[in-house]
Amino acid sequence: MKADQLELVLTVSPPTLHPSGERAVVAARRPSFDADAYVGQLWEVDVHDSHAPRRITAGKRDSKPQFSPDGTMIGFLRQDAKGRDQFAIVDARGGEARVLTDAPKGIRDFTWDRTSHRVALVAALPEGGRYGTTEGVTAAKEDPRRITGNRYKMNGRGYTADQPIGILILRVPPLEDEPWVEPIGRAAADQDSEAEITDPNVFGGRKGMPYAVLVTPEGRDCTDPEFSPDGEWLYFAAALHEEWDEDLRTQVHRVRLKGPVGPQEDPGVITADQAESTKLPTPQPVAGAPGRSYRAPRFSRDGETLFLVGADLGTSNRDFVARQSGIFAITASSITGKKPRAPRELTDRDDVDYADTTLIHHGEKEVAAIARVRGAAELHAVGPSGKPQKLVVGQRVVTGAASAEDTLVVSFSDPTTPGELGLVEGVNGKGVIRALTTFAAPLNKATRVVMPNELTVKSSDGYPVHGWVFVPEGDGPHPVLLTIHGGPHADYTWGWFDEAQVYAEAGYAVVMCNPRGSAGYGREHGLAIKEKMGTLDFQDVIAFLEGALKSNKSLDAKRLGIMGGSYGGYLTAWTIAHDHRFKAALVERGYLDPGTFIGTSDIGWFFSEEYTGADPEHARTQSPMEFVDQVRTPTLVIHSEEDWRCPIEQAQRWFAALRRTGTPTEMLVFPGENHELSRSGTPWHRRQRFEAILDWFGRYL
């Protein structure tokens, strides 16, 4: 794939399935150079028929579809004229969509209740006078921010204390309601005289939109909403404990909901009298314990079990390094809300990590969850008695799933496609995915997919290091790029990877592995570099590179490049300070000085000390900046101006230090982008990034 073919890379959302199990819907999204943004719509697929997928919406960027439990509607998010995602509904039989919110910072997510009459909306709630809520007050003219704690900013989100995430309940109007008409003339004058709802916990009501009522505590981020089966309670994850600003715990809470839920009530109207009496309900603790964090509550279909995703955080409540996530459960009848419960654990966190999962219904008593396993993302079923059952395994990455009746569908990526929808046929680890879409066909027609060659190499101490080699067309010898992933508790996978495809198309062999510190190989593998960064991980990537060179004689050992982003930028910088075999390097959005990371990064208040240790002297022995004067490799530095994860000062100081030592170097800075540039940056910037990388390595390799 060439950089200018990014528009052909189409990905799909997790699917939603009609209660009958007959129809599935996904959102398909792609970069657009014309819009310099991501565009996409919803597509419907007949699960058991051979009909081609059908586009069913026409918004600029429609996403996150969910069938209502009764199957009559599809809820989804639609981008408005200001680029904000708003909640919308459309008749499941087809028709025009109706947008139901005008949230000032957009809607992040939503969940239906089981009656299909309400949704819980997750949204950032901006403080008055900020973020355009007051006309004429731009960001540069806002009041100063008073910072009093650790948690006050986040990459990709900005400042957080003045736009906390809350959960609101919205009653969904009946589909048969007549569309709202803008009043004019006398009608407009009469309407202006009516009393407005001014309660701070009530949102909406403009332009015929229904009101939404805040039900979670103000000032704290609340996410992962889940209605109780009887609709009386809303469950959610939040850090509401007293030490919330000093640790990483979240716990599951619930609040009692007010008002009728039946169809006999008008779900779209809240009167002024009702609004004035709305008070935030008092949250009750459900699941939590010192040293452990819980999120993603999900009731089984039969309502008997509440499932959760949980992880340990050690005695400090912030020891997150390689703390793999597992599936937990509470018997629903035992929940009282008087004190938090300690759920029972259903999976083995030392062996399997469910950190990237949300939970979906599977049958009456189970949930399905995504597990990271040796570069694959498998789908497992977990019931209240434990003993996970493997539903989908193999050389692919499951990105989402939906289950209804006897039908199970998944969204997935594999070496040949960025994203498709498939039907799972068979179980017990033998599930075969029958693709229901061919979204990758235009990409595969226009480009040549380079398949990864799986490889396992013994490190210098005999430890097995797993990874892949992409070899371009031709006999070679091919110049080689050693690429290193971020994290460090992340992984390269079997999924289609734009980086490898672009570099292989340009003639480079791409070598990539999951050294110790990575995810997907058990807790011991991930924990191996705690307070030992730049040791075993450095050893592993060099051993894997040497093993790849030995395994394929078409790879040119004299033309080697190295590159990585975030932690990959760290290990790239560390490597070129200690190994001089590389002809050129790319250090991107790097974590380059653990000391200055503290106080500048959004996660700096805990990340560095947990990975490199609390002793500053010991941390310096793991800092690439301490060894920058040893670098001889020409180095391109890439960073984004709005990167709050690895702040730009890390790049600026590395670049300045290289210049002082006389090492050939350049720095490329992207305006308006954050830490996610390479994955979700604007299309033109992603294209320009690829072009700059190929230009740099082209000079030296």
C-alpha positions, 0 to 999 in steps of 0.5 A: 500500500502506498501512502496516498492509498489510505482512503482505501483502508476501511475499518468496521465497528463492533457489530449489533445484532437484531434480536431475531439473529437475522440481521447485523449492522456495523459502522464502516469508516475510512479516511477521506482526503477530500474531507481531511476527516474520517467518513462512514455510514451504517451497513446492514447485513443479512446474516443467513443470506448471500445478499450484499451488505446494504448502506442504511444511513447517509450521515458524514460519520455515523458510528456505534450502532446498537439495535434497541432490545425490542428490535424496532430501532437502531441507536447510533452516533451521528456527527453534527455540523460542528463535528460533534457526535450526537445520539440518533435513532432510525427505524430498524425497517428503514427511514430517515434518522432523527438526531435527539441530542445537541450535547456541547461536547458530543456524546461518547457512548450510550446503552439501551435499557431493556424496555427500549424506552430509555438510553443512558448517554455518556457525555462530557459536561463542560463548565459554563464559559468554557469550550464555546458554551459562551458566545465570544469567549474563545479558548484563549479568553477563558478564565484561568484554571486552578489546578489542585491535584494529579488528574487534570488533563488527558491526551486527546481530551485536554483539561478534564476537571472542567469537562467531567464525563457524566451519564444522562438518562434520555427517554426516547420518543416514539418512532411515530411522533411527528417531526418537530417544526421550528415555530415562527411568527406568533407561535415563536413569540408565544413559545418564548414566553413559556417557562424554561427549564433551568435545572443544572442537571437537565440538558437538551429541550432545544429544537424539539429534542427531548430532555436528558437528566444527569444521574451520576455525581458531578465532578468525577468521570463516570462511564460504562453504563448498564441498566439493571434488568428491571430498569430500576437502577443504573450501574456505572464505573467511577472513582468516587472514593476519597483517595481517587486523585492518588490512585488508579482504582475505579469501582462499580456503583449504582443509582436508583432511577426515577420515573415511569419506563412504560410506553404509556408515558410520554418519554420525550417530555420533562415538565419544568416542575419535574426538572426543578425537583430533580436532584442527583441520586446518591450512588451506592457501592456495588463492587470494589476493594483496596488494591483492585479496580473494576469496570464494564458492568454487564448483567447476564440476559437472565439477570441473575449475574452481574459480570465485571472486568477487573484488575489488581493494583497492588498495595499502592493502588497504582501498581498497574505494570502488567496487571492483566485484567480478568472477568469477575462476577457477583450474584445479582440477588446479593447486591444490597448497595450497603457496602461494596462486594468483592466479586469472585474471579472467573478467569486466570489473570496470570495467563490470559488478559481481557484488558481490551474487552467490553462484555456482551451477552452470550446465551442466557447466563454467559458473557463473551469477552475478547482475550489477548493471546500471542498476537491474536485477539480471541473470543471467549465465553465466560459463565458464572461458574468460570472455565472460559470456553473458546469461541473464536481462536486463530490468526486474527484479531476479533474487535467486537461481537454480538450474539442473539438466539443461536447467532454469533457475529464478530468484527475482525481484522486479519493479515488481509483485511483492516476490518470485516463482519463475519458469522461464527460457525462452530464453537469449542475453539473450532469456530470458523468465521464466514466473512459476510462483507468484503470491505477490503476488496477495493484495497486488495485490488489496488494494492498487493498485501504482503503476508507476515511470516511468523517467527520465534527466536531465542533471546541471548538467555534462551527466552523465546521471542515471538514476532513477524517478518514482512518481506517485499517482492523481489529477490533482494537484498532488501533493506530492513526496518526494525519496528518497535511497538508502544506500551510497553504492555501492548503488542503487535498482532495478526491484524492488518497493519498499515505501517508494515504494508506501506514500508513493504510496498516501498521495498523494505523488509519489516521486522517486528516482535513482542519482547518482554514487557509486551502484552498477550504472553502472560503476566510474567512476560509483561512484568519482566522489565519493571524497573529494568527498562532497556535491559531484557527488552533491548536484548529481545528486539536485537536477538529477534532482528538477528534471528530474522536476518539469519532466517531469510538471506534476502534481508540485507544486514548492512542496511538496517533502520530502526523505528518506534513510537511512544515506548517504541520511541524509548526503545529506539532511542535506547538502542541507538545509544547502545548499538551502532549497527543501524544506518538511520532511526526514527524516534516518534512521540518518544518517552525519552526522560522518565524524570521530566515525564513526571509533571508534564505527561497526563500519566506522569504522576504515576507511570514513570515511578511504576516502570523505572522505580521511585529512586531517581538515580536508578531511574536515570540508569534507564533513561535514554536522555542520559546516554544521548551523547553516545548516539551516532545514528542519523535520527528523525524525530517526529512529534505532535504539538498536542501530545499530552501523553509524551509531551513535546518537550521530550522530543525537543530536548532529544533533538537539541541534544543530538544537534549538540553532539553533531548527530544528523537529525531533523524534527517534524512537528505536526500541529493539531495532533496528539499522541494518536497521530499514526492511528487516528490523526487527520488523513493528510497528516497521516499521509505526510507522516508516511511520506516523511518517514520514507524520505528519511530512510530513503536517504540512508538505506 
